[in-house]
Amino acid sequence: MSVVSQTNSLTLAATPFETYVNDDGEPARINELVLAAFSQTETDVKVKVMRQAFLGSSVRSGKVDGEYAYVDMGQSLGNVLTSEVFLPLYLYAASKDADVENIKIFQHLKRNRVAVENRFANTPNFRLLKDIKWSRNPSTFDAFRQLADDRAPYLVTSELLIREFNTLLANDSEETLHFSSQPLIKSGFQLAIRDDVANAKEIIAKFNAAISTMQKSGEYNTLLGISWLRKDINNDGIADYIGHTDITRETSLLKTAYRLDNTPTSDKSLFVINGETFSSKALADEKLSSASAEVEERISLLDATTYETLLQRW
């Protein structure tokens, strides 16, 4: 996959991560965000998907110029420049049991068996966590299977993956997962480009600017498939709500807004629809009501056929 442009040329790589990073035609939110952002800059970028075992050495040896889905989990990272976080990653504890909603920190999971993907378990941040019986899994599917088979009462995974699995469950008329009252770890996706790559600082600066524009315009909503996003767009310390008429409707719940930064909302929060700012939800609804087409029922980015066996065990 590539975006054609005129000046800089770049090859970036990432490891597969279900619904985020793929190269086989499956949903890949990070691929789409990165390619869309680079299409607005003067960079010819090619993205590759490779196994974790080869990613680090490929960057260090110069086979690729960097990573396009780098997530800081405490690992050392030398001789690279990173972009701003372009998509936050919030890790929650999830469970069939509503008691998980009382969990606020990892210590509340002590002495419990907890399913987790290797991509997280093999990082310094997770190695520091003691007295938790980690059930490590090579894939997202295997991690969710731990819950389906009742082999682990808890799962630690990303907020967006929990949402996608809950969409599968809801569409199958099953009870959805509960999750902790707050994220247990906050990180995010970044570019990580070797510092000896020509014009690396300029490339990252243009990428950051393109991402900011896409977030404010509502393009992010359509690429992510999320009705409402929230972010402080005017640097007043208050998060504003961002939507787009292609996907957001008057009935879309504000409480489901995905956070793009850490600022809180308030009664002074603005509403931004298709890049146009409104001072109230009522005014934003007028804009949304003008949308001509109905939004189709949301289907999960997780493949229903692949996950059918898990739903049957639920």
Secondary structure, DSSP 8 states (H G I E B T S, - for coil): -EE--SSEEEEEEE--BTBTB-SSSS-BHHHHHHHHHHTTTTEEEEEEE--HHHHHHHHHHTSSSEEEEEE-SS----SEEE---SEEEEEEEEESSGGGGG--SGGGGTTSEEEEEHHHHTSHHHHT--S-EEEEESSHHHHHHHHHTTS-SEEEEEHHHHHHHHHHHHHTT----EE-SS-SEEEEEEEEEETTSTTHHHHHHHHHHHHHHHHHHTHHHHHHT-S-EEE-SSSSS--EEEE-TTT--TTS-GGG-EESSS----TT--EEETTEEESSHHHHHHHHHT--S-------SS-TTTTHHHHHH-
